[in-house]
Structures are given as C-alpha cells and as structure tokens.
Amino acid sequence: MKSLKYALFGLVGLAGVALSAFGPIKIPYSESLTRSYYRYAVGALLVFVLSIGVIVGAFLYTFDANRFKTQIVQFVKEKRQRDLVFEGDIKVTLFPKLGVNLGKVSLSQRNSAKEFAAINNAQLHVAWLPLLRKQFVVEQILIDGLRADLVRYKDGSTNFDDWLAESDGSTLAQLDIDGIRITNSRLDWQDELAWRHVTLRDINAQTGRLADLMPSNISVTFDLISDHPKIDAKVDAKSRLFVNHRAGRYEFAGVEGNMRGKMEAISDLSLAFKGNVEFNRGQGAIIADNLAASATGTYAQDHLETRLDIFRLRLSKDISASRQFMLAATFSRPEQELKATINLPEFELSMRALTARQAIVSIDFQRGEHMLTGKLTSRLDLNLDAGQAELADVAADLAISHPEQPGEKVAIQALGQGRTDFATQDIKLDLTAKVGDSQVSGKFGLKHFAKPVCTFAVTSDRDDLDGYPLAYWIKSFQDDERTSDGSAGKQ
C-alpha cells in the first residue's frame, strides 16, 4: 500500500510541476513531492505502459478475424447472390495502424459458380484516432493481382449491374482514403452486343487522397489489347480527380497521357492525348471539353501524322452531340505528300448512327511539281453498326496543276454523292464536274486501305482527253505502284 501511495504522490508532483511550468498557476508542494517520490511515479508509469502492452498482446493472441469469414460470405451471398471465397486466413494488425490482410479472395458471377473477379492479395489500413471520434478514415488500400471479367450481353445488360444499384451516397461521401495502389492487375471486357473483346493487362495505378469535394492526383499504366479495332499498345495516363458523390458528379481534369504500339494497319504508333472529362450520374451523361490528340506512325508505305481536336463532346444514353470536331491527317513518302482535314462544325451521335449536317474536307496533294488542292462539303450519315458512311449533296471546289505547265492551275467544280464501307474497305464516289471549259462525269472507287486498288470510269464532252489536264491524273494512277483499273472516253 505504501508503494501505491508514494506512486500516487509522485504522479501528483509530476503533474503539478508540468502545470506550473506551462500553466498560469503554481501547484503548492509539487516540487517537493516530485523530489521525494519521482522514483515511485516513474515505476508506476512503466507498470501502466507494460500493462497496456500485455492487454494488447493478449488481445492480438486471442483475436481471430477468421471467425467472421462465415458471416461475411453469408452477407455477400444474401445481398448479391454471389459466392465469396477466402483461400487463406485473414490477418489483422493493430499497431502502428489498424490493418486487415485478406490474402487471396475470389468472387463468383451472380447466381453462378463461374469466377467474376479475384485478387492475389488485398490490404486495408484504417486510422486509429478518427475511430475514437466515430469517423472511418481509410489510410491506404493496397490491391495486388486483381482479375475481373466484365461482360455486356446481347440484351444490353452486364454481369455487374447489381453493383451499380442506386444509393444515397451517404456512406461513400463520408469515406476518406489517403490513397489506393493497384498493382499487377487485369480487366477483360467482352461486349457480345458489339462483338468486341478488350483487355487491360498489367494495370498499375495509384491515387492521392480520395475524399468527397477534394481533388486528388491519379496515375495509371496498362497494356491495351483489342480485337475490334485491332490494338496492341501500352498506355500511360494521369489526371486530377474531383468527386461530388451526393451530386453524382465525377470530374477528370487535366487528363494527359500517351499510347505507343500498333493499331490496325498503323505500326510504330505514338499517340498523345489531353483534355477534361466529366461524368454526371444524374443526367446520365459524359461531357468532354478541349479534347486534343496527336499521333504519328507508319501506314503501309506512308509516314502518318494526325491530330484530333474536339471543343466539346456530350455523350448521353440517347443522343450525343459535339461542337467543333476537327481531324487532320498527313500521309507522306518521298516526293509525295497528302494532307487532309475533316471538320464537323456540329454532329449528333446515337448508339447506332452519326449524323452531320455538314462535313468539310480539305485536301492538299503534292507529287513532284504537280498538285491537287481544294475543299469538299457534304452531308454525312454514318451507320455505326454496319460500318457504312453515306455522303449526300457532295460539292467540291478543286484545283489541279496542268501536266505541261506545273505553275498553271485548272479549276474543277463538282457535284455528286459517295459511299464508304469500312468493313469491306470500299469507297465509291459519283461526280459530275466542270473541268476547265469541259463537262466531265466519273465514277471513282478505292478498295483495301492499306494497299489501295483504285478504279475509275471517266467520260467527257471532249473528243480526245490526251494532253488534257485530267488525263495526266488518270495516267498517274495507272503508273503508280498502287493497283488501278480505269477507263476514259467521250460522253
């Protein structure tokens, strides 16, 4: 009892000295109590700390989080009709952070034994002090080896619709995560409606602090594999993420990234992109602003340079629209260069079609000393399902160089219509034109974009096309390394 009493005196003395040193008042007898009984006070503190350690150690030794696995599995089964499987033991750490290590976990498809997703390892760390204030603050989430098979069926439904159920967001809005790190992961997207398979492989992603109404830095790298269109490339991107979960608004600001690899017939592809993207859940819309992408690569024998600019693009469930869409491309080879620009001031896009009241195409073709320049305008109707484009009310205003006088230009005004089939790689164009002082009509075609085969049939009111500017351009296709088949004659 004496030791306990002396320890109490010593603790009171230490507390009094502390208050006297840092507070406005002085505690009487605190210094004398400290001098006389400080050894007992220090001993009491050591015993207290050791006792806490023994209690925590005993708790860690006896606590087994695996006792809750059955309850967790049953909860997922009842709520989602999915089978959750823990392949190893759940491990819990209390210090320095409250952490849970789940080990290998897999989740089945809804009402099926087939695997939907799995992870090699997942760790969750929770801050201690906020728990004392009844706040749940996740300090870090680590996920390694995530695998998920996402499917959209022919009826438009997906195998993850049950995870997209509406909620009031009250729980998520209170969630505060210092960071998420994902490593060595993979996502497969099978679209049975569009007959498309896309794989994101070797995903590595990291975020800064994630909290409602607070911007966060995110970065991600992955390999992109697609069969339609054919893509094999590596993607690296970063952005600032802003979340307003209650309003259903998610904004990716300052997106920057690049993609390198192959796409369709384009090899040595290097593509850089940037812009701002916002998803509004309430409106069911995706809004993109100031999108810009530039790319270089090799297409067949040509060096390719392209640039895409979209001032504003709105994608919704029914009808989507864009303002100021511009695509510029340059194909070049020794002594030959083709520059083309497609501008759509406005267009509407649905799930199955794209319609533009006016499509403006500018062309600048140079071969040696000879040139062809001009502009073509048309109404554009693109069937996305069939991969076909119709050009109506085509109006062309062109200029070609004279074969014998390269400095002299011959004007061409043409009207007509055209059709493109991307699936069969077939372009057809019917035109009636005024070339210089003559009337000309023609049918032009091109098949196989990588190795073009050109066809044409031209008739004119002239008796003889020889020595006429148009004859040079017809012959240039016949002499080109591209395959061609053409005819020319009098109307």
C-alpha positions in Angstrom: 0.0 0.0 0.0 2.9 2.4 0.8 4.3 1.9 -2.7 0.9 2.7 -4.3 0.6 5.8 -2.0 4.1 7.0 -2.8 3.5 6.4 -6.6 0.3 8.5 -6.3 2.2 11.3 -4.5 4.9 11.2 -7.2 2.4 11.4 -10.1 0.6 14.3 -8.4 4.0 16.0 -8.0 4.9 15.5 -11.7 1.5 16.8 -12.8 2.0 19.8 -10.6 5.4 20.6 -12.0 4.1 20.3 -15.5 1.1 22.7 -14.8 3.4 25.1 -13.0 5.8 25.2 -16.0 3.3 25.6 -18.7 0.2 26.9 -17.0 -0.8 30.2 -15.4 -0.9 28.8 -11.8 1.6 27.1 -9.5 0.6 23.9 -7.6 1.9 24.0 -3.9 4.3 21.3 -2.7 4.6 19.8 -6.3 8.3 20.2 -6.4 8.9 18.6 -3.0 6.6 15.7 -3.9 8.4 15.2 -7.2 11.8 15.2 -5.5 10.7 12.7 -2.8 8.6 10.3 -4.8 9.6 10.6 -8.5 11.1 7.1 -8.5 7.7 5.6 -7.5 6.0 7.8 -10.1 8.3 6.6 -12.9 7.8 3.0 -11.8 4.0 3.4 -11.9 4.2 4.8 -15.4 6.3 1.8 -16.5 3.9 -0.6 -15.0 0.9 1.1 -16.7 2.6 1.0 -20.1 3.6 -2.7 -19.6 0.0 -3.5 -18.6 -1.3 -1.9 -21.7 1.2 -3.9 -23.8 0.2 -7.1 -22.1 -3.5 -6.4 -22.7 -3.0 -5.6 -26.4 -0.7 -8.6 -26.8 -3.3 -10.9 -25.2 -6.0 -9.4 -27.5 -3.8 -10.0 -30.6 -3.1 -13.5 -29.4 -6.7 -14.4 -28.8 -8.4 -12.4 -31.6 -9.1 -14.3 -34.7 -10.7 -12.4 -37.6 -11.3 -15.6 -39.4 -14.3 -16.2 -37.1 -16.1 -13.5 -39.1 -15.5 -15.1 -42.6 -18.6 -17.2 -42.5 -20.7 -14.1 -41.7 -19.1 -12.1 -44.5 -19.6 -14.9 -47.0 -23.2 -15.3 -46.0 -23.8 -11.5 -46.2 -22.4 -11.4 -49.8 -24.5 -14.4 -50.8 -27.7 -12.9 -49.4 -27.2 -9.4 -50.8 -25.6 -10.2 -54.2 -26.2 -13.9 -54.8 -22.5 -14.4 -55.4 -20.0 -16.8 -53.8 -17.2 -15.1 -51.9 -14.2 -17.4 -51.2 -11.2 -16.7 -48.9 -8.4 -19.0 -49.9 -6.3 -18.2 -46.9 -6.5 -16.7 -43.4 -7.5 -13.1 -42.7 -4.7 -11.4 -40.8 -5.2 -8.3 -38.5 -2.6 -5.9 -37.2 -3.3 -3.2 -34.6 -0.1 -1.2 -34.5 1.1 1.1 -35.8 -2.0 1.0 -37.9 -5.2 -1.0 -37.8 -4.8 -3.2 -40.8 -6.5 -6.2 -42.5 -4.8 -8.5 -44.9 -7.3 -10.6 -46.8 -4.9 -12.8 -48.8 -6.3 -14.5 -51.9 -10.0 -13.8 -52.5 -12.4 -14.7 -55.3 -15.9 -13.7 -56.2 -18.3 -15.6 -58.5 -20.7 -14.4 -61.1 -24.2 -13.7 -60.0 -26.1 -17.0 -59.3 -23.2 -18.9 -60.9 -20.1 -20.8 -59.8 -18.1 -19.1 -62.6 -15.4 -16.7 -61.4 -16.2 -13.0 -61.8 -13.2 -11.4 -60.1 -10.3 -12.4 -57.9 -7.3 -10.8 -56.2 -4.0 -12.3 -55.1 -3.7 -10.0 -52.1 -5.6 -7.0 -50.6 -4.7 -4.9 -47.6 -6.7 -2.2 -45.8 -5.3 0.2 -43.3 -7.5 2.3 -41.1 -6.5 5.3 -38.9 -6.9 4.8 -35.2 -7.6 8.4 -33.9 -10.6 9.1 -36.2 -12.2 5.9 -34.9 -12.3 7.4 -31.4 -14.3 10.3 -33.0 -16.6 7.8 -34.7 -15.1 8.6 -38.1 -14.0 5.9 -40.5 -10.8 7.0 -42.3 -9.1 4.5 -44.6 -5.5 5.5 -44.8 -4.5 3.1 -47.6 -5.8 0.3 -49.8 -3.4 -2.0 -51.5 -4.6 -4.4 -54.1 -2.3 -6.8 -56.0 -3.2 -9.2 -58.8 -6.8 -8.1 -59.4 -8.5 -10.0 -62.2 -12.1 -9.2 -63.4 -14.2 -10.5 -66.3 -16.7 -7.9 -67.4 -19.4 -8.8 -69.9 -22.1 -6.9 -71.8 -24.7 -9.3 -73.1 -26.7 -9.1 -76.3 -29.7 -7.6 -74.5 -27.6 -4.7 -73.2 -27.3 -5.9 -69.6 -24.0 -6.6 -67.9 -22.7 -9.0 -65.4 -22.1 -6.2 -62.9 -25.5 -4.5 -63.0 -26.1 -5.5 -59.4 -23.1 -3.4 -58.2 -24.5 -0.3 -60.0 -27.6 -0.1 -57.9 -28.6 3.4 -56.9 -27.7 4.6 -53.4 -28.0 7.8 -51.5 -24.2 8.0 -51.2 -24.2 8.8 -47.5 -21.6 6.1 -46.7 -19.3 6.8 -49.5 -19.5 10.6 -49.0 -18.0 10.1 -45.5 -15.2 7.9 -46.8 -11.8 9.5 -46.6 -8.9 7.4 -48.2 -5.3 8.6 -48.1 -4.5 6.6 -51.2 -5.2 3.5 -53.3 -2.5 1.4 -55.0 -3.3 -1.3 -57.5 -0.5 -3.5 -59.0 -0.2 -6.4 -61.5 -3.9 -6.4 -62.3 -6.0 -7.3 -65.4 -9.5 -6.4 -66.7 -11.3 -8.2 -69.5 -14.3 -6.6 -71.3 -16.4 -8.9 -73.5 -19.0 -7.0 -75.5 -21.4 -9.5 -77.0 -23.5 -6.7 -78.4 -20.7 -5.2 -80.5 -18.7 -8.4 -80.9 -15.7 -6.8 -79.2 -13.1 -8.0 -76.7 -10.8 -5.6 -74.9 -8.2 -6.5 -72.3 -6.4 -4.1 -69.9 -3.3 -6.0 -68.9 -0.5 -5.3 -66.3 -2.5 -2.5 -64.7 -0.6 -0.4 -62.2 -2.5 2.6 -60.7 -2.0 5.0 -57.7 -4.1 7.8 -56.3 -3.6 10.5 -53.8 -6.1 11.3 -51.0 -9.7 10.4 -52.1 -12.4 12.3 -50.4 -15.7 13.9 -51.4 -15.3 17.5 -52.7 -11.5 17.2 -52.6 -9.3 17.0 -55.8 -6.9 14.1 -56.0 -4.0 13.1 -58.2 -4.3 9.8 -60.0 -1.9 7.9 -62.4 -2.3 4.6 -64.3 -0.3 2.5 -66.7 -1.6 -0.6 -68.6 -1.3 -2.6 -71.8 -4.3 -2.3 -74.1 -5.3 -5.3 -76.3 -8.3 -5.1 -78.5 -9.6 -7.2 -81.4 -12.0 -4.5 -82.9 -10.3 -2.3 -83.7 -7.1 -4.3 -83.5 -4.9 -2.6 -80.9 -1.7 -3.7 -79.1 -0.3 -0.8 -77.2 0.9 0.5 -73.8 -1.0 3.4 -72.2 0.3 5.8 -69.6 -2.1 8.5 -68.2 -2.5 10.9 -65.3 -5.2 13.3 -64.1 -6.8 15.2 -61.3 -10.0 13.6 -59.9 -12.8 15.6 -58.3 -15.7 13.7 -56.7 -19.1 15.2 -55.6 -20.8 11.9 -54.8 -24.0 13.4 -53.5 -24.5 15.3 -56.7 -23.4 12.3 -58.8 -20.6 14.3 -60.4 -17.1 12.9 -61.2 -14.6 15.1 -63.0 -11.2 14.1 -64.5 -9.5 17.4 -65.1 -6.2 17.9 -66.9 -6.1 14.4 -68.3 -2.7 13.8 -70.0 -1.4 10.6 -71.5 0.2 8.7 -74.3 -0.2 5.4 -76.1 2.5 3.5 -78.0 2.2 0.4 -80.1 0.1 -0.8 -83.1 -3.4 -0.1 -84.2 -5.0 -1.8 -87.2 -2.6 -1.2 -90.2 -0.7 1.5 -88.3 2.7 0.5 -86.8 5.1 2.4 -84.7 2.1 4.4 -83.3 2.8 7.2 -80.8 -0.3 9.0 -79.6 -0.5 11.8 -77.1 -3.8 13.0 -75.7 -5.2 15.5 -73.2 -8.5 17.1 -72.1 -11.1 17.2 -69.4 -13.8 14.6 -68.9 -16.8 14.8 -66.6 -19.4 12.0 -65.7 -22.7 13.2 -64.4 -24.7 10.3 -63.0 -27.9 12.4 -62.5 -28.0 13.4 -66.2 -26.7 10.1 -67.4 -24.1 11.9 -69.5 -20.4 12.1 -70.1 -19.1 15.6 -71.1 -15.6 16.1 -72.6 -14.1 19.5 -73.1 -11.0 20.6 -75.1 -10.0 17.1 -76.1 -6.9 17.0 -78.2 -4.9 14.1 -79.6 -1.9 13.9 -81.9 -0.3 10.8 -83.4 2.5 9.6 -85.6 3.0 6.2 -87.2 3.6 4.2 -90.3 0.6 3.3 -92.5 1.6 0.9 -95.3 4.4 2.8 -97.1 3.4 6.1 -95.8 4.5 8.1 -92.7 1.4 9.2 -91.0 0.7 12.3 -88.8 -2.7 13.1 -87.4 -4.4 15.5 -85.0 -7.8 15.4 -83.5 -9.5 18.4 -81.7 -12.9 18.4 -80.1 -14.1 21.6 -78.4 -17.0 20.0 -76.6 -18.5 16.5 -76.7 -21.6 15.3 -74.8 -22.4 11.6 -74.7 -25.7 10.5 -73.2 -27.9 7.4 -73.2 -30.0 8.5 -76.2 -28.4 11.3 -78.3 -25.0 12.7 -78.1 -23.7 15.9 -79.7 -20.4 17.6 -80.4 -19.2 21.1 -81.4 -16.1 21.8 -83.5 -14.8 18.4 -84.3 -11.6 18.5 -86.5 -9.4 15.7 -87.7 -6.3 16.4 -89.7 -4.0 13.8 -91.3 -0.8 13.9 -93.3 0.4 10.9 -95.4 3.9 11.4 -96.8 6.5 9.4 -98.8 9.5 10.6 -100.9 8.4 13.2 -103.4 4.7 12.8 -102.4 2.5 14.1 -99.7 -1.2 14.2 -99.0 -2.8 16.4 -96.3 -6.4 16.1 -95.5 -8.6 17.8 -92.9 -12.1 16.7 -91.8 -14.2 19.3 -90.0 -17.6 18.7 -88.5 -18.9 22.0 -87.0 -21.7 20.0 -85.3 -22.9 16.4 -85.3 -25.3 14.1 -83.4 -24.3 10.7 -82.2 -26.6 7.9 -81.1 -25.7 4.3 -80.2 -26.1 3.3 -83.9 -25.5 6.3 -86.1 -23.7 9.6 -86.5 -25.2 12.4 -88.5 -23.6 15.7 -89.5 -25.4 18.3 -91.5 -22.2 19.5 -92.9 -18.8 17.7 -93.3 -16.0 19.8 -94.7 -13.0 18.0 -96.2 -9.9 19.9 -97.3 -7.3 18.2 -99.5 -3.7 19.2 -100.4 -1.9 16.6 -102.6 1.6 17.1 -103.9 3.5 14.8 -106.2 6.7 16.3 -107.5 5.8 19.5 -109.3 2.2 18.6 -109.6 -0.6 19.4 -107.1 -4.3 18.9 -106.3 -5.9 21.2 -103.7 -9.4 22.0 -102.7 -12.4 21.6 -100.5 -15.4 19.2 -100.4 -18.6 19.7 -98.4 -21.3 17.1 -97.9 -23.9 15.8 -95.5 -22.6 12.8 -93.6 -24.6 9.8 -92.3 -22.6 7.1 -90.6 -24.2 3.8 -89.7 -22.0 2.6 -86.8 -23.5 -1.0 -86.7 -22.9 -1.6 -90.4 -19.7 0.5 -90.6 -21.0 2.4 -93.6 -20.9 6.1 -94.4 -23.2 8.0 -96.9 -22.1 11.3 -98.4 -25.1 13.2 -99.8 -25.1 16.6 -101.7 -21.4 16.5 -102.3 -20.0 19.8 -103.6 -16.3 20.0 -104.5 -14.2 23.0 -105.4 -10.8 21.8 -106.5 -7.7 23.0 -108.4 -5.2 20.7 -110.2 -1.9 21.6 -111.8 -1.5 21.4 -115.6 0.7 18.5 -116.6 2.8 20.5 -119.1 2.6 23.8 -117.2 3.1 23.0 -113.4 2.6 26.6 -112.5 -0.8 26.8 -114.1 -3.9 25.6 -112.2 -7.1 24.2 -113.7 -10.3 24.7 -111.7 -12.8 21.9 -111.0 -16.3 22.3 -109.6 -18.1 19.0 -109.0 -21.4 17.7 -107.5 -22.3 14.2 -106.6 -22.6 11.6 -103.9 -20.5 8.9 -102.3 -20.5 5.8 -100.1 -17.9 4.2 -97.8 -18.0 0.7 -96.4 -15.4 0.3 -93.7 -16.0 -3.4 -93.2 -15.1 -4.2 -96.8 -12.7 -1.2 -97.1 -14.6 0.1 -100.2 -15.1 3.8 -101.2 -17.3 4.8 -104.1 -17.8 8.3 -105.5 -20.1 9.5 -108.3 -19.4 13.0 -109.6 -20.4 15.4 -112.3 -17.9 18.1 -112.8 -16.8 21.1 -114.8 -13.1 20.9 -115.5 -11.8 24.0 -117.2 -14.1 24.5 -120.1 -15.4 20.9 -120.3 -18.1 18.8 -118.7 -16.9 15.6 -117.1 -18.7 12.8 -115.2 -17.0 10.0 -113.5 -17.2 7.0 -111.1 -14.3 6.6 -108.7 -13.6 3.8 -106.3 -11.0 2.6 -103.9 -10.6 -0.7 -102.1 -8.2 -2.0 -99.4 -7.0 1.0 -97.5 -3.6 -0.4 -96.6 -2.8 -1.5 -100.2 -5.3 0.6 -102.3 -6.8 -0.6 -105.5 -8.2 2.3 -107.5 -11.0 2.1 -110.1 -12.4 4.9 -112.2 -14.5 5.4 -115.3 -14.4 9.0 -116.8 -16.4 10.4 -119.7 -16.1 13.9 -121.2 -17.6 16.1 -123.9 -14.2 16.3 -125.5 -13.3 14.1 -128.4 -9.8 13.4 -127.0 -8.6 13.6 -123.4 -4.9 13.3 -124.4 -3.0 16.4 -123.5 -5.8 17.4 -121.2 -5.0 18.1 -117.5 -7.4 15.3 -116.3 -5.6 12.7 -118.5 -2.4 13.2 -116.5 -4.1 12.4 -113.2 -5.7 9.3 -114.7 -2.4 8.1 -116.0 -0.7 8.9 -112.8 -2.8 6.3 -111.1 -2.1 3.8 -113.8 1.6 4.3 -113.5 1.5 4.3 -109.7 2.7 1.3 -107.7 -0.9 1.0 -106.5 -3.1 -1.3 -108.5 -5.6 0.6 -110.7 -8.3 -0.1 -113.3 -9.7 2.7 -115.3 -11.2 3.9 -118.5 -11.9 7.3 -120.1 -13.9 8.3 -123.1 -16.4 10.7 -124.7 -19.9 11.1 -123.3 
